[in-house]
Amino acid sequence: MTDTAADRYAIYFFPDPKSLLARLGQEWLGRSVEVATDEGRPPPELGPGVPSDIWREATAMPRTYGFHATLKAPFRLAAGESLETLEQAVANIASGFAPFALPPLQVTALGGFLALCPGEPSIEMAALADRCVIDLDTFRAPLTAAERFKRRPERLTARQRDHLDRWGYPYVCEDFLFHMTLTGSLPEEVKDKVAPILQHLMAPLGQTTHRVDRLSLFHQPRPGAPFVMVRQFPFRREPE
């Protein structure tokens, strides 16, 4: 049985590792999701406006989580569950979906951080996220008081607090917003320097749709350790 005292799992969208989306996102963060080591490589065309030390600080948080979009937020396994049973449940969800196209992505300011967001909502992505949140919740150990406190419930809306207490994460269902995080929270003056660099680097992602054809299971072996991709689960249903 898996020791759930410290390690956590998460269900993410991570595209085909050979795709342009995967390559640009991982190059920006300086780390592959398939390894735990921090490669420490700044992006090749960072430019004079963003020194490497500022880049490293700006990307420290998302580098730990790896390039991704959250579908089921990190959780500890519930008592009696195992990695094997979780993998089977994720495979079952993936088998019920057909590949679909995610709208073009653009660099967007979400409060204090920068992320890749679609120019228009994706009904298919929202449905996928809902399935992951709801169907996998039996695998999630209840939040501890400390975990709940970290979510700053006093800053959430009443509905988001309900989501937090029901699903362990506030930004689900009606409050789900697909995004692929590129920076941590930044002071305005730093964000103003980083944003145009990111807009230039990520510009090709705004010129095409992006194939969604798999779910990804990530694992964090201990608090503070990098999340690493364990396995990808391809969609099995044929498009209508």
ABEGO torsion letter per residue (X at the ends): XBBAAABBBBBBBBBBAABAAAAAAAAAAGBBAABABBAGBBBABAEAABBAAAAAAAAAAAAAAEBBBBABBBBBBBBGBBAAAAAAAAAAAAAABBBBBBBBBBBBBBEABBBBBBABBBAAAAAAAAAAAAAAAAABBBBBAAAAAAAGAAABBAAAAAAAAAAGBABBEAABBBBBBABBBBBAAAAAAAAAAAAAAAAAAAABBBBBABBBBBBBABBGBBBBBABBBBBABBBX
